[in-house]
Amino acid sequence: MLLKEYRVCMPLTVEEYRIGQLYMITKHSHEQSEKGEGVEVVKNEPCEDTNYGTGQYTEKRVYLNSRLPSWVRALIPNIFYITEKAWNFYPYTRTEYTCSFVPRFSIYIETRYENNNGSSEN
């Protein structure tokens, strides 16, 4: 297992970033649905965590059939998708991605947003 930590400094507060993030997620989902890609929301419900309190759990399927060659699409329509499971305890989130074709493959991302008052250190 490979673990890496990345830190990015942005000229926004955590709350400003949260608003922008929610807007861009909604916009991207809408754009992909218009292209026929499709984002299916499987679950969207409140959740609890002993460390982070209340949050929101979402499970989505992002269909990527248009990325496949046409001869493959003819054989296996609408079964190539990425599943995204996200536990959002903003400013902390956990996200897991899995692929319908390779069930053993997964990517797990933990994110913590914090204000650093413009400092590029840490």
C-alpha positions as CSV (number, residue, x, y, z in Angstrom):
1,M,0.0,0.0,0.0
2,L,1.3,3.4,-1.0
3,L,0.4,6.3,1.2
4,K,1.3,9.9,0.4
5,E,0.4,13.2,2.0
6,Y,-0.1,16.3,0.0
7,R,-0.6,19.8,1.3
8,V,-2.0,22.5,-0.9
9,C,-2.3,26.2,0.1
10,M,-5.2,28.1,-1.4
11,P,-6.3,31.7,-1.0
12,L,-9.6,30.7,0.5
13,T,-11.1,29.9,3.9
14,V,-12.3,26.4,4.5
15,E,-15.9,27.6,4.4
16,E,-15.4,29.4,1.0
17,Y,-13.8,26.2,-0.4
18,R,-16.7,24.1,0.8
19,I,-19.2,26.3,-1.0
20,G,-17.1,26.1,-4.2
21,Q,-16.6,22.4,-3.9
22,L,-20.3,21.7,-3.6
23,Y,-21.0,23.9,-6.6
24,M,-18.4,22.2,-8.8
25,I,-19.5,18.6,-7.8
26,T,-23.1,19.5,-8.7
27,K,-22.1,21.2,-12.0
28,H,-19.8,18.3,-13.0
29,S,-22.5,15.7,-12.3
30,H,-25.0,17.7,-14.4
31,E,-22.6,18.1,-17.3
32,Q,-21.8,14.4,-17.3
33,S,-25.4,13.4,-17.2
34,E,-26.1,15.6,-20.3
35,K,-23.4,13.8,-22.2
36,G,-25.0,10.5,-21.5
37,E,-22.3,9.5,-19.1
38,G,-24.6,9.5,-16.1
39,V,-24.1,9.9,-12.4
40,E,-26.5,7.7,-10.5
41,V,-26.9,8.5,-6.8
42,V,-27.3,5.1,-5.1
43,K,-27.4,6.4,-1.5
44,N,-27.4,9.9,0.1
45,E,-28.0,9.7,3.8
46,P,-26.8,11.1,7.2
47,C,-24.1,9.1,9.0
48,E,-22.3,9.2,12.3
49,D,-18.7,8.8,13.3
50,T,-17.3,8.5,16.8
51,N,-14.4,10.9,15.9
52,Y,-16.0,13.4,13.6
53,G,-19.7,13.5,14.6
54,T,-22.5,13.7,12.1
55,G,-21.9,13.8,8.4
56,Q,-23.3,12.7,5.0
57,Y,-22.7,9.4,3.3
58,T,-23.1,9.3,-0.5
59,E,-22.7,6.4,-2.9
60,K,-22.6,7.2,-6.6
61,R,-22.0,5.3,-9.8
62,V,-20.3,7.2,-12.6
63,Y,-21.0,5.4,-15.9
64,L,-18.1,5.6,-18.4
65,N,-19.4,3.6,-21.3
66,S,-18.6,6.3,-23.8
67,R,-15.0,5.9,-23.0
68,L,-15.1,2.3,-24.3
69,P,-14.7,1.3,-28.0
70,S,-18.1,1.0,-29.8
71,W,-17.7,-2.8,-30.2
72,V,-17.3,-3.2,-26.5
73,R,-20.3,-1.0,-25.7
74,A,-22.4,-3.2,-28.0
75,L,-21.5,-6.2,-25.9
76,I,-21.6,-4.8,-22.4
77,P,-23.9,-1.8,-22.3
78,N,-24.1,0.2,-19.0
79,I,-21.9,-2.0,-16.8
80,F,-18.7,-0.1,-16.9
81,Y,-18.8,2.3,-14.0
82,I,-16.8,3.7,-11.1
83,T,-18.4,3.5,-7.7
84,E,-17.6,6.5,-5.4
85,K,-18.4,6.1,-1.7
86,A,-17.9,9.2,0.3
87,W,-18.2,10.0,4.0
88,N,-18.3,13.8,4.4
89,F,-17.7,15.1,7.9
90,Y,-16.6,18.4,6.6
91,P,-13.8,19.6,6.9
92,Y,-12.8,15.9,7.0
93,T,-13.8,13.5,4.2
94,R,-13.1,9.9,3.3
95,T,-13.7,8.7,-0.3
96,E,-13.3,5.3,-1.8
97,Y,-13.4,4.5,-5.5
98,T,-13.9,1.1,-7.0
99,C,-14.2,-0.2,-10.6
100,S,-17.0,-2.5,-11.8
101,F,-14.6,-4.4,-14.0
102,V,-11.8,-4.9,-11.4
103,P,-13.6,-5.3,-8.0
104,R,-10.3,-5.8,-6.1
105,F,-8.9,-2.4,-7.3
106,S,-9.7,0.5,-5.1
107,I,-8.5,4.0,-4.2
108,Y,-9.0,5.4,-0.8
109,I,-8.6,9.1,-0.1
110,E,-8.7,10.9,3.2
111,T,-8.9,14.7,3.1
112,R,-8.8,17.4,5.8
113,Y,-9.4,21.0,4.9
114,E,-7.9,23.6,7.3
115,N,-7.3,27.3,7.4
116,N,-3.6,28.3,7.4
117,N,-4.1,32.0,7.1
118,G,-2.0,32.3,4.0
119,S,1.0,30.5,5.4
120,S,2.9,28.2,3.0
121,E,4.6,26.4,5.8
122,N,3.3,23.0,7.1
